Amino acid sequence: MKKYIVLAIFALIAHVSFGQNKYQEVVYLKDGSIIRGIIIEQVPNKSLKIETVGKNVFAYEMNEIEKITKEPIRGKRTAQDGSIKRSGYKGIVEAGYQIGVGDNGVDRMKLDFINSYQFNPYFSLGVGTGLRYYFDSDATIIPLYADFRANIMDRDIAPYVSLGVGYSFNSTNSFEGVGLLLSPTAGVNIKISDKSAVNVGLSYEMQKVDIYDDWDYYYSSNVNSGALSIIVGISF
């Protein structure tokens, strides 16, 4: 009889443990982020630490938290098992060396600053500026453009595409208008914390320019000075 009682107790414990393993704690932040895992430390009315499925540990002050719930574990792991910015302001800084391509391509250095809004884990829209330093002509061009970005997947490591469309101005010549700017990019986003990510991409830039050559008395209007570059950036 005792044997059956012991077996029943073990079965009950296993059943309870199995049921508990079907749930996880979910922390909703005021900035729109959602973190899923196990709360491993909590100071009442002050702070908590949560460990995700990927064994990452994140700490938050209680004034950053909207609510804490216990929800069923999803059958398939998503980026929500980590920490992802779901919506809100997103700043981006990018840099790269651009190699001129085509008949009128010119090597230049690229630096961009983008202020955008993340609508959901997949799409953001913003306004960017920065500089392009043209080595041959010792000229600094300032672009002003709209930046559209799309993440292909909702993951900690995810491919993305972006498109910048705008107009550039020559800061070395009284900010005279230079021409249309068009810059598509494809790359990968890599999450490094709950609010930031590193992105690496391959970019092509089309910059419309007017070309003057005093030696050959040559002038050409609205030609493309194209360039390819590998860019590295960080979003926050």
Order of alpha helices (4+ residues) and beta strands (2+ residues): alpha-beta-beta-beta-beta-beta-beta-beta-beta-beta-beta-beta-beta-beta-beta-beta
